[in-house]
């Protein structure tokens, strides 16, 4: 089975509960951090590397979009999501 299928099945299993407890939320968060985020980070890094490379042949606003804006937005979103999830896991563990 592919890694994505395993991740998907783990998330579906974790979300299929009648009572959403703190433990369930922690398991889902940890699954996202350990299984989903690395896949997303790899995809974003690959996309950003490609757009930055393509920006070298662009001009005007397309050069700014491909070289700065898209990589900044995508990597920034990944960073914020990962930071927030990591902080919630750490804070809950200490509580």
WORA-V476953 format. One record per residue. N is the residue number from 1. RES is the residue in three letters. SS is DSSP state (H for helix, E for strand, L for the rest). PHI is phi as a letter, one per 30 degrees, with the letter a starting at -180 (NA if undefined). Layout:
n:N res:RES ss:SS phi:PHI
n:N res:RES ss:SS phi:PHI
This chain:
n:1 res:UNK ss:L phi:NA
n:2 res:UNK ss:L phi:d
n:3 res:UNK ss:H phi:d
n:4 res:UNK ss:H phi:d
n:5 res:UNK ss:H phi:d
n:6 res:UNK ss:H phi:d
n:7 res:UNK ss:H phi:d
n:8 res:UNK ss:H phi:e
n:9 res:UNK ss:H phi:d
n:10 res:UNK ss:H phi:d
n:11 res:UNK ss:H phi:d
n:12 res:UNK ss:H phi:d
n:13 res:UNK ss:H phi:d
n:14 res:UNK ss:H phi:d
n:15 res:UNK ss:H phi:d
n:16 res:UNK ss:L phi:d
n:17 res:UNK ss:L phi:b
n:18 res:UNK ss:L phi:d
n:19 res:UNK ss:L phi:c
n:20 res:UNK ss:L phi:d
n:21 res:UNK ss:L phi:c
n:22 res:UNK ss:H phi:d
n:23 res:UNK ss:H phi:d
n:24 res:UNK ss:H phi:d
n:25 res:UNK ss:H phi:d
n:26 res:UNK ss:H phi:d
n:27 res:UNK ss:H phi:d
n:28 res:UNK ss:H phi:d
n:29 res:UNK ss:H phi:d
n:30 res:UNK ss:H phi:d
n:31 res:UNK ss:H phi:d
n:32 res:UNK ss:H phi:d
n:33 res:UNK ss:H phi:d
n:34 res:UNK ss:H phi:d
n:35 res:UNK ss:H phi:c
n:36 res:UNK ss:H phi:d
n:37 res:UNK ss:H phi:d
n:38 res:UNK ss:H phi:d
n:39 res:UNK ss:H phi:d
n:40 res:UNK ss:H phi:d
n:41 res:UNK ss:H phi:d
n:42 res:UNK ss:H phi:d
n:43 res:UNK ss:H phi:d
n:44 res:UNK ss:H phi:d
n:45 res:UNK ss:H phi:d
n:46 res:UNK ss:H phi:d
n:47 res:UNK ss:H phi:d
n:48 res:UNK ss:H phi:d
n:49 res:UNK ss:H phi:d
n:50 res:UNK ss:H phi:d
n:51 res:UNK ss:H phi:d
n:52 res:UNK ss:H phi:d
n:53 res:UNK ss:H phi:d
n:54 res:UNK ss:H phi:d
n:55 res:UNK ss:H phi:d
n:56 res:UNK ss:L phi:d
n:57 res:UNK ss:L phi:c
n:58 res:UNK ss:L phi:d
n:59 res:UNK ss:L phi:b
n:60 res:UNK ss:L phi:i
n:61 res:UNK ss:H phi:d
n:62 res:UNK ss:H phi:d
n:63 res:UNK ss:H phi:d
n:64 res:UNK ss:H phi:d
n:65 res:UNK ss:H phi:d
n:66 res:UNK ss:H phi:d
n:67 res:UNK ss:H phi:d
n:68 res:UNK ss:H phi:b
n:69 res:UNK ss:H phi:d
n:70 res:UNK ss:H phi:d
n:71 res:UNK ss:H phi:d
n:72 res:UNK ss:H phi:d
n:73 res:UNK ss:H phi:d
n:74 res:UNK ss:H phi:d
n:75 res:UNK ss:H phi:d
n:76 res:UNK ss:H phi:d
n:77 res:UNK ss:H phi:d
n:78 res:UNK ss:H phi:d
n:79 res:UNK ss:H phi:d
n:80 res:UNK ss:H phi:d
n:81 res:UNK ss:H phi:d
n:82 res:UNK ss:H phi:d
n:83 res:UNK ss:H phi:d
n:84 res:UNK ss:H phi:d
n:85 res:UNK ss:H phi:d
n:86 res:UNK ss:H phi:d
n:87 res:UNK ss:H phi:d
n:88 res:UNK ss:H phi:d
n:89 res:UNK ss:H phi:d
n:90 res:UNK ss:H phi:d
n:91 res:UNK ss:H phi:d
n:92 res:UNK ss:H phi:d
n:93 res:UNK ss:H phi:d
n:94 res:UNK ss:H phi:d
n:95 res:UNK ss:L phi:d
